[in-house]
Amino acid sequence: MESLFRGVGIGDGHIDRARAAMGRQFEGEFEAFTERVARETMKIAGYEHLHVDQVRPNTRRAMRAVLTTLEGADYGALGLTLREIAYLRAKQGFRPQTLFDVVDLTESAVGEVATRCLTGNEELMAAAIVTRRICDGARAVILGAFSQAHQEAQEQVERLARQFSAPILPALPGVLVLPIVGAISPARAQQIVDALLAGINTHGARTAILDITGLSDADSTLPAHLKRATMTARLLGAEVVLAGVSASVARILAEDAGGLRGVTVHSTLATALVAAANATPAAAGSSRAFRRP
């Protein structure tokens, strides 16, 4: 829009004069505009259950930032003010659209200020440039704040998954259970293999049950990760059993069944443990024939 208006002759002088006039008008009606925007904000999804007294402080901060821009051409003031609010709202589970709606409301209010103090096409086009600079910058900041909050949340999930996704649990004599929670990235696949090796060596296991009940975001790389874990365990004389295989995971595995030939699969961890408990000692001993002393 700005390039279009500049193409018809709107220059920096027009923009500066419009901004200054809007600043004077906004300052004179600051309290009224702030109250109106606060009450309109309460109609936005996520704010409708709040009391206006809870909305006024942040609204005042936002309107003060707008006034700062109109008085001094600091077009980043509103974005800077909304960044902390957007980050907090993202942490609280709000959608970005909620804050975008707040900016839309602000843009409407600032546009109304322009119509009160400016006349003529050139002045109004210059005012539109000022308004869009303020609000588009704020939208970009909001998007960045939400992206940061979501990235941090994802990293926290991954940290928790790393802590709890590969614990070795000695369930029965010679039988280990390794629960896998979350998605399996290449880095996590290596962690699983390392944990499997350490557990088999430490406990002298003949059977390692990979419980994938808590697996999420399974994709076409899953068979390769499981094949690697299976082959590694077999080199140490232990057999891998899969437990907690869902229908969606079964479909993925079926597409690469050759890579998991000979691997026993159970729908639940309980059935896998029962089967392991019923395994004969002779069979258990033969399965360890290739294990190094």
BAFITOR-956950 format. One record per atom (N, C-alpha, C): x, y, z; residue in one letter. Coordinates in steps of 0.02 Angstrom, whole numbers, padded with zeros to 5 digits, always signed. Layout:
# BAFITOR-956950
XYZa ...
//
This chain:
# BAFITOR-956950
+00041-00060+00000m +00000+00000+00000m +00043+00063+00000m +00095+00063+00041e +00137+00122+00045e +00169+00138-00023e +00194+00087-00057s +00225+00099-00122s +00174+00126-00172s +00112+00102-00167l +00059+00127-00211l +00045+00201-00199l +00039+00220-00135f +00025+00289-00119f +00084+00334-00137f +00144+00308-00126r +00203+00348-00145r +00206+00358-00220r +00179+00309-00256g +00179+00314-00329g +00134+00370-00355g +00087+00392-00314v +00043+00447-00335v +00063+00513-00302v +00124+00514-00273g +00151+00577-00249g +00152+00589-00174g +00135+00538-00134i +00136+00548-00061i +00208+00539-00037i +00237+00592-00010g +00307+00590+00011g +00315+00593+00086g +00378+00596+00107d +00392+00597+00179d +00361+00657+00214d +00358+00713+00179g +00328+00773+00209g +00255+00763+00225g +00219+00734+00177h +00148+00720+00190h +00140+00673+00250h +00183+00622+00253i +00178+00573+00307i +00193+00605+00374i +00244+00645+00378d +00262+00677+00441d +00208+00725+00465d +00179+00763+00419r +00127+00810+00438r +00064+00773+00462r +00047+00720+00427a -00012+00681+00447a -00001+00650+00516a +00059+00623+00526r +00074+00591+00591r +00070+00642+00648r +00097+00701+00638a +00096+00752+00691a +00024+00774+00706a -00016+00783+00654a -00086+00803+00665a -00124+00748+00702a -00112+00686+00683m -00145+00630+00717m -00123+00626+00790m -00060+00641+00803g -00035+00640+00871g -00070+00691+00915g -00080+00751+00888r -00114+00803+00927r -00186+00783+00941r -00219+00756+00890q -00289+00735+00898q -00294+00678+00949q -00249+00630+00943f -00252+00571+00986f -00238+00590+01058f -00191+00635+01068e -00175+00656+01137e -00235+00689+01169e -00272+00729+01130g -00330+00763+01158g -00387+00717+01176g -00391+00660+01143e -00446+00613+01155e -00420+00547+01183e -00362+00548+01214f -00328+00487+01234f -00371+00445+01281f -00398+00474+01332e -00436+00435+01381e -00498+00404+01350e -00533+00442+01309a -00593+00416+01277a -00578+00358+01230a -00525+00366+01191f -00506+00313+01145f -00483+00251+01182f -00445+00261+01236t -00420+00204+01274t -00478+00165+01304t -00527+00199+01331e -00585+00166+01360e -00624+00128+01307e -00633+00159+01249r -00671+00126+01197r -00636+00063+01172r -00570+00068+01162v -00532+00010+01138v -00532-00045+01191v -00528-00027+01255a -00530-00077+01309a -00595-00116+01307a -00650-00080+01299r -00715-00113+01299r -00726-00154+01235r -00700-00131+01180e -00705-00169+01117e -00661-00232+01121e -00605-00227+01156t -00561-00284+01163t -00596-00342+01198t -00640-00326+01245m -00675-00378+01282m -00722-00419+01239m -00735-00398+01178k -00777-00436+01132k -00736-00487+01092k -00670-00482+01097i -00627-00527+01059i -00623-00594+01095i -00622-00648+01056a -00618-00715+01084a -00557-00721+01130a -00569-00745+01190g -00516-00752+01239g -00518-00697+01292g -00550-00642+01275y -00554-00585+01322y -00626-00576+01348y -00674-00612+01319e -00744-00598+01335e -00762-00612+01407e -00723-00654+01441h -00740-00671+01510h -00703-00627+01561h -00664-00581+01537l -00627-00536+01582l -00668-00476+01601l -00649-00446+01657h -00679-00382+01676h -00640-00326+01644h -00673-00272+01629v -00640-00217+01595v -00580-00190+01634v -00583-00196+01700d -00526-00173+01741d -00463-00215+01728d -00473-00277+01705q -00416-00319+01689q -00387-00303+01620q -00427-00273+01579v -00407-00258+01510v -00376-00188+01505v -00399-00142+01546r -00378-00072+01539r -00302-00063+01543r -00265-00095+01590p -00193-00080+01596p -00155-00094+01531p -00165-00153+01501n -00130-00168+01439n -00154-00125+01381n -00219-00109+01381t -00245-00065+01329t -00213+00004+01335t -00206+00029+01395r -00174+00094+01405r -00102+00093+01381r -00067+00039+01397r +00003+00033+01374r +00006+00034+01298r -00040-00002+01266a -00040-00005+01193a -00056+00063+01163a -00106+00097+01191m -00125+00163+01165m -00071+00214+01178m -00036+00207+01234r +00020+00252+01248r +00076+00241+01197r +00086+00179+01177a +00137+00164+01126a +00118+00195+01059a +00053+00193+01043v +00030+00224+00981v +00042+00299+00984v +00027+00329+01041l +00038+00401+01047l +00111+00418+01042l +00154+00376+01070t +00227+00387+01065t +00248+00387+00992t +00220+00342+00952t +00236+00340+00881t +00212+00403+00846t +00151+00422+00859l +00123+00481+00826l +00160+00545+00845l +00188+00546+00904e +00224+00606+00926e +00297+00605+00906e +00326+00544+00895g +00398+00542+00883g +00421+00496+00828g +00374+00467+00789a +00391+00425+00731a +00428+00361+00750a +00419+00337+00812d +00448+00273+00832d +00398+00219+00815d +00403+00194+00754y +00352+00147+00730y +00355+00078+00762y +00406+00065+00801g +00412+00001+00834g +00383+00001+00904g +00356+00057+00928a +00334+00062+00997a +00276+00014+01013a +00227+00010+00969l +00170-00034+00983l +00192-00107+00984l +00234-00126+00935g +00258-00195+00934g +00297-00212+00996g +00339-00166+01019l +00378-00178+01079l +00333-00188+01139l +00279-00150+01142t +00232-00156+01198t +00193-00222+01195t +00173-00242+01135l +00133-00302+01128l +00173-00366+01130l +00239-00361+01122r +00279-00422+01119r +00272-00463+01183r +00281-00430+01239e +00276-00466+01303e +00206-00495+01313e +00155-00456+01294i +00086-00479+01301i +00074-00539+01256i +00098-00535+01193a +00089-00590+01146a +00124-00653+01170a +00184-00645+01196y +00222-00703+01221y +00184-00736+01279y +00157-00696+01324l +00119-00722+01381l +00056-00757+01357l +00021-00725+01309r -00041-00755+01284r -00026-00822+01249r +00029-00825+01214a +00048-00888+01181a +00060-00942+01233a +00094-00925+01288k +00106-00973+01342k +00040-00995+01374k -00010-00951+01372q -00074-00967+01403q -00119-01006+01356q -00096-01018+01295g -00135-01058+01248g -00179-01018+01200g -00171-00951+01199f -00210-00912+01152f -00184-00923+01081f -00227-00909+01032r -00207-00912+00962r -00179-00845+00941r -00134-00843+00892p -00109-00778+00867p -00165-00732+00844p -00218-00762+00817q -00273-00720+00791q -00302-00675+00845q -00299-00698+00907t -00326-00657+00962t -00289-00590+00965t -00223-00592+00961l -00184-00530+00963l -00190-00491+00898l -00196-00528+00842f -00206-00493+00778f -00272-00454+00780f -00322-00483+00812d -00386-00447+00819d -00378-00384+00859d -00336-00387+00910v -00322-00327+00951v -00289-00273+00908v -00242-00294+00865v -00209-00246+00821v -00258-00218+00770v -00302-00261+00744d -00353-00236+00697d -00396-00183+00730d -00413-00194+00792l -00453-00146+00830l -00414-00081+00839l -00350-00087+00854t -00308-00028+00861t -00303+00010+00795t -00295-00027+00741e -00290+00005+00675e -00354+00044+00659e -00411+00015+00676s -00474+00050+00665s -00478+00114+00705s -00455+00110+00769a -00458+00170+00812a -00412+00225+00786a -00351+00205+00765v -00304+00255+00739v -00330+00285+00674v -00362+00244+00632g -00391+00270+00571g -00446+00319+00585g -00484+00307+00638e -00537+00354+00657e -00507+00420+00679e -00451+00417+00714v -00416+00478+00734v -00399+00519+00672v -00375+00487+00620a -00356+00522+00559a -00415+00558+00527a -00473+00524+00526t -00531+00555+00494t -00556+00616+00534t -00538+00620+00598r -00561+00676+00639r -00520+00739+00629r -00458+00728+00605c -00414+00788+00602c -00385+00801+00533c -00397+00759+00485l -00369+00767+00419l -00423+00767+00366l -00411+00804+00312t -00457+00806+00256t -00417+00803+00192t -00449+00783+00139g -00414+00780+00075g -00381+00713+00064g -00377+00693+00001n -00350+00627-00015n -00277+00619+00005n -00237+00670-00006e -00165+00664+00009e -00154+00654+00083e -00189+00693+00124e -00181+00686+00196e -00205+00618+00221e -00261+00594+00194l -00287+00530+00216l -00244+00472+00192l -00215+00477+00133m -00169+00425+00110m -00107+00424+00153m -00082+00482+00171a -00023+00486+00215a -00039+00456+00283a -00100+00469+00308a -00121+00442+00373a -00127+00365+00369a -00149+00340+00312a -00154+00268+00304a -00085+00236+00306a -00035+00269+00278i +00034+00243+00281i +00057+00240+00353i +00045+00294+00390v +00065+00296+00461v +00032+00239+00499v -00033+00231+00489t -00070+00180+00525t -00045+00110+00509t -00033+00096+00445r -00010+00030+00425r +00061+00017+00451r +00103+00067+00452r +00170+00058+00479r +00167+00036+00552r +00124+00070+00590i +00117+00054+00661i +00092-00018+00671i +00039-00034+00635c +00004-00098+00648c +00037-00157+00614c +00064-00148+00554d +00098-00204+00522d +00161-00224+00560d +00196-00173+00587g +00254-00189+00628g +00234-00228+00690g +00178-00210+00720a +00154-00245+00779a +00134-00317+00762a +00104-00327+00705r +00084-00395+00684r +00146-00440+00676r +00198-00412+00647a +00260-00451+00638a +00290-00470+00705a +00287-00424+00753v +00315-00438+00820v +00273-00492+00855v +00207-00487+00848i +00162-00537+00879i +00178-00607+00851i +00185-00611+00786l +00199-00675+00755l +00266-00703+00781l +00315-00659+00788g +00380-00681+00814g +00375-00705+00886g +00335-00670+00927a +00327-00690+00997a +00293-00757+01003a +00241-00768+00962f +00207-00833+00963f +00253-00889+00939f +00292-00874+00887s +00339-00924+00862s +00390-00943+00914s +00415-00892+00951q +00464-00906+01004q +00433-00949+01059q +00372-00931+01080a +00340-00968+01134a +00327-01040+01113a +00305-01050+01050h +00292-01118+01027h +00356-01158+01020h +00408-01125+00997q +00472-01160+00991q +00498-01181+01060q +00492-01137+01109e +00513-01153+01176e +00471-01211+01205e +00406-01210+01190a +00363-01264+01214a +00384-01331+01183a +00400-01329+01118q +00421-01390+01084q +00487-01415+01113q +00533-01369+01126e +00597-01388+01155e +00588-01418+01224e +00541-01391+01262q +00527-01419+01328q +00499-01489+01323q +00455-01500+01275v +00427-01567+01264v +00483-01616+01246v +00528-01593+01202e +00583-01636+01182e +00631-01651+01239e +00642-01601+01282r +00685-01613+01341r +00653-01665+01387r +00587-01658+01398l +00553-01707+01440l +00554-01776+01408l +00546-01776+01342a +00546-01841+01307a +00615-01874+01313a +00668-01833+01308r +00735-01861+01314r +00746-01890+01384r +00716-01858+01433q +00725-01881+01502q +00688-01947+01514q +00629-01954+01483f +00586-02011+01500f +00576-02061+01444f +00605-02047+01385s +00589-02091+01328s +00635-02152+01325s +00691-02153+01359a +00735-02210+01352a +00761-02236+01418a +00718-02242+01469p +00741-02274+01531p +00738-02350+01523p +00789-02383+01547i +00790-02456+01544i +00759-02483+01608i +00706-02523+01600l +00671-02550+01658l +00677-02626+01659l +00714-02654+01707p +00717-02728+01713p +00650-02753+01737p +00609-02781+01693a +00541-02801+01710a +00539-02872+01739a +00579-02917+01709l +00582-02987+01730l +00655-03010+01724l +00673-03065+01754p +00742-03090+01745p +00757-03100+01671p +00807-03064+01647g +00827-03070+01577g +00784-03031+01529g +00737-02993+01555v +00691-02955+01511v +00692-02881+01530v +00706-02840+01480l +00707-02767+01490l +00648-02735+01453l +00625-02680+01480v +00574-02640+01445v +00603-02570+01435v +00597-02546+01373l +00621-02479+01356l +00562-02440+01328l +00529-02399+01369p +00472-02359+01344p +00498-02302+01300p +00463-02290+01246i +00481-02236+01200i +00422-02188+01196i +00434-02126+01215v +00382-02075+01216v +00401-02019+01168v +00352-01995+01131g +00365-01940+01085g +00386-01964+01017g +00415-01919+00978a +00438-01936+00910a +00510-01961+00913a +00528-01998+00861i +00596-02024+00857i +00633-01986+00803i +00674-01940+00823s +00718-01904+00777s +00783-01944+00771s +00825-01928+00722p +00889-01964+00718p +00930-01961+00783p +00930-01903+00816a +00968-01897+00878a +00938-01942+00932a +00871-01944+00936r +00839-01986+00986r +00846-02060+00970r +00848-02076+00906a +00859-02146+00886a +00926-02169+00912a +00977-02127+00907q +01043-02145+00932q +01041-02154+01008q +01003-02111+01041q +00997-02116+01114q +00964-02182+01133q +00914-02203+01095i +00879-02266+01109i +00926-02325+01100i +00964-02324+01045v +01011-02378+01033v +01063-02382+01088v +01089-02324+01108d +01139-02322+01162d +01110-02351+01226d +01049-02330+01242a +01017-02355+01304a +01006-02431+01299a +00987-02454+01239l +00976-02526+01229l +01040-02565+01240l +01094-02542+01211l +01158-02576+01219l +01179-02579+01292l +01174-02521+01325a +01195-02518+01395a +01152-02564+01438a +01087-02565+01425g +01043-02606+01466g +01055-02680+01456g +01066-02702+01393i +01078-02773+01380i +01142-02795+01413i +01194-02754+01407n +01258-02772+01438n +01254-02772+01514n +01221-02723+01542t +01219-02717+01615t +01178-02772+01646t +01121-02789+01615h +01075-02837+01646h +01078-02907+01617h +01122-02917+01567g +01126-02983+01536g +01060-03005+01507g +01026-02960+01474a +00958-02974+01451a +00958-03019+01390a +00906-03061+01385r +00895-03102+01326r +00839-03073+01283r +00797-03030+01314t +00741-02999+01278t +00737-02925+01296t +00730-02884+01245a +00720-02812+01255a +00654-02792+01224a +00608-02769+01265i +00542-02749+01240i +00542-02674+01229i +00533-02653+01167l +00525-02582+01151l +00451-02565+01154l +00432-02529+01205d +00362-02511+01214d +00350-02445+01179d +00316-02447+01122i +00305-02386+01083i +00233-02360+01090i +00202-02377+01146t +00134-02353+01158t +00131-02277+01156t +00182-02244+01183g +00182-02171+01187g +00215-02138+01127g +00227-02175+01074l +00259-02146+01015l +00211-02098+00980l +00237-02041+00960s +00197-01992+00924s +00233-01971+00861s +00196-01944+00814d +00225-01918+00751d +00266-01972+00715d +00242-02033+00714a +00277-02086+00678a +00275-02072+00603a +00331-02081+00569d +00333-02070+00497d +00370-02127+00463d +00385-02119+00400s +00414-02173+00360s +00485-02192+00382s +00517-02151+00425t +00584-02168+00449t +00582-02217+00507t +00523-02229+00535l +00518-02273+00594l +00546-02343+00582l +00529-02377+00527p +00557-02444+00518p +00633-02446+00519p +00665-02396+00489a +00738-02395+00488a +00767-02388+00558a +00736-02345+00600h +00759-02337+00669h +00751-02402+00708h +00693-02435+00699l +00681-02497+00736l +00726-02553+00711l +00738-02554+00646k +00783-02605+00618k +00852-02598+00648k +00875-02537+00653r +00942-02525+00681r +00945-02550+00753r +00894-02534+00793a +00893-02556+00863a +00891-02632+00867a +00852-02663+00823t +00846-02736+00823t +00911-02770+00806t +00944-02747+00754m +01007-02777+00733m +01061-02769+00787m +01061-02710+00819t +01110-02697+00872t +01100-02746+00930t +01037-02755+00950a +01022-02801+01005a +01041-02873+00988a +01029-02893+00926r +01045-02962+00906r +01120-02975+00908r +01159-02925+00892l +01232-02934+00896l +01255-02949+00966l +01215-02928+01015l +01232-02942+01085l +01194-03002+01112l +01160-03039+01067g +01126-03100+01088g +01058-03089+01119g +01028-03033+01108a +00961-03020+01135a +00912-03009+01077a +00850-03027+01090e +00797-03017+01040e +00755-02957+01059e +00734-02920+01008v +00692-02861+01019v +00619-02880+01006v +00576-02857+01051v +00504-02867+01044v +00471-02798+01044v +00424-02788+00999l +00388-02725+00996l +00321-02732+01033l +00306-02683+01074a +00242-02683+01110a +00208-02616+01102a +00142-02616+01107g +00104-02553+01102g +00099-02527+01031g +00095-02573+00983v +00091-02553+00913v +00020-02533+00895v +00010-02470+00877s -00056-02446+00858s -00070-02463+00785s -00132-02451+00764a -00150-02464+00695a -00110-02421+00647a -00101-02357+00664s -00064-02312+00620s +00009-02332+00614s +00039-02353+00670v +00109-02375+00668v +00114-02441+00630v +00064-02485+00639a +00065-02549+00604a +00065-02539+00529a +00027-02489+00505r +00025-02475+00433r +00093-02454+00408r +00128-02413+00447i +00194-02390+00428i +00243-02448+00426i +00240-02490+00477l +00286-02547+00480l +00272-02597+00424l +00208-02603+00405a +00190-02651+00353a +00220-02632+00286a +00231-02568+00276e +00260-02546+00213e +00334-02565+00206e +00365-02582+00263d +00436-02601+00261d +00445-02663+00304d +00402-02711+00294a +00402-02770+00338a +00467-02809+00334a +00500-02808+00276g +00561-02846+00269g +00615-02825+00318g +00616-02762+00335g +00668-02737+00380g +00658-02760+00451g +00598-02786+00468l +00584-02806+00537l +00566-02881+00540l +00590-02919+00491r +00576-02990+00489r +00603-03024+00553r +00560-03066+00582g +00582-03102+00641g +00570-03066+00707g +00545-03004+00703v +00531-02966+00764v +00460-02981+00787v +00453-03001+00850t +00387-03015+00877t +00352-02949+00895t +00288-02945+00878v +00250-02884+00889v +00190-02899+00933v +00179-02857+00984h +00121-02863+01027h +00083-02797+01028h +00018-02801+01035s -00023-02740+01035s -00016-02702+01101s +00001-02737+01155t +00008-02704+01220t +00070-02728+01255t +00094-02688+01302l +00151-02707+01342l +00134-02768+01386l +00073-02771+01410a +00053-02826+01454a +00060-02893+01418a +00037-02897+01357t +00042-02961+01321t +00115-02978+01305t +00155-02927+01293a +00226-02939+01280a +00261-02967+01342a +00243-02941+01401l +00273-02965+01463l +00251-03036+01479l +00188-03051+01466v +00163-03120+01478v +00201-03169+01433v +00209-03150+01370a +00245-03194+01324a +00317-03204+01345a +00350-03150+01367a +00419-03155+01390a +00425-03198+01452a +00376-03192+01497a +00377-03232+01559a +00368-03306+01544a +00332-03322+01490n +00318-03392+01473n +00373-03423+01430n +00422-03382+01410a +00476-03409+01368a +00515-03461+01408a +00535-03514+01376t +00571-03567+01411t +00643-03548+01423t +00674-03571+01477p +00745-03556+01490p +00789-03580+01433p +00771-03637+01403a +00813-03663+01349a +00813-03615+01291a +00753-03592+01274a +00749-03545+01219a +00785-03481+01236a +00779-03461+01299a +00814-03399+01319a +00888-03408+01313a +00915-03468+01334g +00987-03479+01330g +01011-03480+01259g +00972-03512+01213s +00995-03516+01143s +00996-03448+01111s +00954-03402+01134s +00952-03336+01103s +01013-03295+01119s +01054-03319+01167r +01113-03282+01186r +01177-03314+01158r +01170-03355+01106a +01227-03393+01082a +01282-03349+01055a +01264-03291+01027f +01314-03249+00996f +01339-03193+01040f +01318-03195+01103r +01340-03142+01148r +01412-03154+01170r +01451-03101+01168r +01521-03107+01190r +01525-03116+01265r +01573-03155+01289p +01581-03165+01362p +01602-03099+01395p 
//
